[in-house]
Amino acid sequence: MQYCKRCQTVCEDHEHRCPNCKSNKLRKALEDDFVYLQRADVYTAGRLEALLTENEIDCRLEPYGKGRPAPLYDSEVMPTDKSVFVPFKDLADARDLAAALHREMEADAPEEEEFEDMPRRKRIIVQAVSAIAFILLVVLAVFAADAAAGWLKSLFGIG
């Protein structure tokens, strides 16, 4: 396996450029190189760190993207996400533990409720009533603002 110094990922020996960051600064991975395992939210990263430590695998958590702001178009990335790094020699075991944790968390996750589709006629009626209620709310806000302005003018004797 080859190691990318720039993004700390590993790639296959036949690669000439890192598939992650496109850097050509690849070298043979050493046992003590900390390599990228995965991105995780704070909760998952904490659980993964505890699991790795429990199994005597050294790990390091860093802000995802090394503190650079996440791209605006990636709605999956949160500013609190962490990158998890482990020594190259423990990468296979760490991947197995991370996969087991992922399966456990999926099993523990509450099942999502299924919503029944609203009939088309009912949906149109609800949308129309909502639009009328919104327009009435805007009209009331305009009349209230006009009344408040008139009261302030009379209070200061303007107009």
Number of C-alpha atoms within 10 A of each C-alpha: 14 20 23 24 18 14 16 19 23 25 20 12 13 8 12 15 15 22 14 13 12 12 14 14 13 21 15 13 22 14 12 11 17 24 26 21 22 15 19 21 15 17 12 17 21 15 14 20 21 14 16 19 12 10 12 10 17 15 20 16 18 14 17 21 16 11 12 9 12 16 11 8 7 8 8 9 18 15 14 12 22 25 19 22 23 25 21 22 16 18 19 13 15 23 14 11 16 21 12 12 16 14 12 11 12 11 10 9 9 8 8 6 6 6 6 6 7 10 8 9 8 10 12 12 11 13 11 12 12 12 12 12 12 12 12 12 12 12 12 12 12 12 12 12 12 12 12 12 12 13 12 12 12 11 9 8 8 8 6
